Amino acid sequence: MKKIIILLAVTILGGVGWEMGAYFGLGMAWFLSSVGSLVGVYIGWRIGQAYLG
């Protein structure tokens, strides 16, 4: 279940980063998507730890 939460967080935050960066160009979209995905891994992991032990 923790992996599913992490996957959802990575997908959502990666997409948000892509949409934010797409306004400035492809390189910025890729960069912000990567940053959003890394943040998604951390947040998903923290949610999994807090609620699933």
N, C-alpha and C positions, 0 to 999 in steps of 0.2 A: 504494500500500500504506500509506503514511503516513496518508492520509485515512481509511482503514478503521480503523487503530489509534486515531486521534483520535476517530472516531465511536463506537467501542466504549467507550473510556474515558469519553466524555461521557455515553453512555447509562447505563453502570454507576454512575458517581459521581453523576449527576443523580438516578437512582432511589434510591440510598442516601440522598442528601440529602432527597428527598421523604419517604421512610419515616421518617427521623429527625424531620423537622419536622411530619409529620402528627399526631404525638402531641400537639403544642401548638396545632394549628389550621391552617387553610388558608393563611393569610398566611405563617406560619413555614415551612410545607411548600414554598410557592413560593419563598421566599427561600433556604432551604437547598438546594433543587434548583438554583437559579441559581448559587449559590456552588459546589456540587458540579460543575456543568457547566463552569464556568470553570476549576476545578482539573483537571477531566478533559481540557480542551483543552491545558493546560500539560503535564500528565503524558504524555498521548498524543504530543504534539509531542516531548518529551524522549526518550521510548522510540523514536519513529521516527528521531530524529537519532542515538541511540546505536547502534541495531541496523541501520539501513538506510542510514546515512551521509547 
